[in-house]
Amino acid sequence: MVSASKGLEQGTDKRMTVVLGEELQVGPEQICALSGPNLAHEIIVGLPTSTVVASNSTSASGAIQAIMNSSELRVYTNSDVIGTELGGALKNVIAISAGVCDGMALGDNAKAALLTRGLAEMTRQGVAMGAEEATFSGNAGLGDLLATCFSKLSRNYRIGAALGSGSTLTEARNALGGQVAEGVTTAPSAVSLGRSQGVDMPIAEITRQILFDGISPKEALLRMMSRQPRAE
């Protein structure tokens, strides 16, 4: 079985392969996680991309790779299920903040800085939970992050851009026409995971505050830029 869901279970913060294993009563070696820069519309029309299939069973990931790999979709494998799933989930939260950045017209420097620190935040959280640092430089980390933070096909980016332009969360969600931006519900889980692991997650935290606490994007920017300076 292959999980293509990029999120965390609300209330438990569990990864999707964990939820599937519990519900289907199968071992982790029977479930793979799929993630990468895979905007659905581009795949549907046959544009090329790559993805990664993660499993702690090389035979399982290898079987899925053989089935899915094509001239339009280059499929890689790895054994880091935790990192692959966390990368796919956490980048959606960063994508909302990237959309806010563009909605506020803060410029390319600000967005580049945001993505750089966002990737560091994702990596810190992943490593704290047992993921491999290198995974966040691959398809499920940097690759997916870039696609989701720059493409107007990205629902999470569009939510953020609407918020940065002055829309409410309800208005931003309605503008998606029934589509779901996973990062909205993932933001609280990302913050919860960070707190449970003792990991600093300032971008996830400020994004959650914009979404649910009524913090304006302008106030969020001020809070982020006013944080105590430290070593990179």
Buried (B, 14 or more C-beta within 10 A) or exposed (E): EBBEBBBBBEEEBBBBBBBBBEEEEEEBEBBBBBBBBBBEEBBEEEEEBBBBBBBBBEEBBEBBBEEBBEEEBBBBBBBBBBBBBBBBBBBBBBBBBBBBBBBBEBEEEBBEBBBEBBBBBBBBBBBBBEBBEEBBBBBBBBBBBBBBBBBEEBBBBBBBBBBBBEBEBEEBBEBBEEEEBBBBBBBBBBBBBBEEBEBBBBBBBBBBBBBEEEBEBEEBBEBBEEEEEEEE
